[in-house]
Amino acid sequence: MQLIETLGLLRDPRAVPPLSEILNAGTEPYPVLAAAARALGRIGDPAALPSVSKACTYYEACTYLAARDAYQALAGRSWDGKP
């Protein structure tokens, strides 16, 4: 998880595809999914919006909240259930 957090802090757009893949698969433990959503929000590349939108539908609270915050950072508006 620290690696994912570091990728977000570096804000390198090259990290968007692998982080998006983590969110799209949804198979990692929830703390990893939440970290990926936070990192994508920090990176700020709108290419991550589809993955972050999908994560906004996850039921686990930490992942949902991280994805919602990332969505707001990327889209400039609150998550309303519509990508």
ChimeraX attribute file (.defattr): number of C-alpha atoms within 10 A of each C-alpha:
attribute: neighborCount
match mode: 1-to-1
recipient: residues
	/A:1	12
	/A:2	9
	/A:3	11
	/A:4	20
	/A:5	18
	/A:6	13
	/A:7	22
	/A:8	24
	/A:9	14
	/A:10	12
	/A:11	17
	/A:12	16
	/A:13	16
	/A:14	11
	/A:15	18
	/A:16	24
	/A:17	14
	/A:18	12
	/A:19	24
	/A:20	24
	/A:21	13
	/A:22	17
	/A:23	30
	/A:24	16
	/A:25	12
	/A:26	16
	/A:27	10
	/A:28	11
	/A:29	9
	/A:30	18
	/A:31	13
	/A:32	20
	/A:33	29
	/A:34	26
	/A:35	25
	/A:36	32
	/A:37	34
	/A:38	26
	/A:39	28
	/A:40	37
	/A:41	27
	/A:42	20
	/A:43	23
	/A:44	20
	/A:45	18
	/A:46	16
	/A:47	14
	/A:48	24
	/A:49	22
	/A:50	15
	/A:51	24
	/A:52	30
	/A:53	23
	/A:54	18
	/A:55	28
	/A:56	27
	/A:57	13
	/A:58	17
	/A:59	11
	/A:60	14
	/A:61	12
	/A:62	15
	/A:63	25
	/A:64	22
	/A:65	18
	/A:66	22
	/A:67	32
	/A:68	25
	/A:69	21
	/A:70	30
	/A:71	29
	/A:72	15
	/A:73	20
	/A:74	21
	/A:75	17
	/A:76	9
	/A:77	11
	/A:78	14
	/A:79	16
	/A:80	9
	/A:81	10
	/A:82	7
	/A:83	13
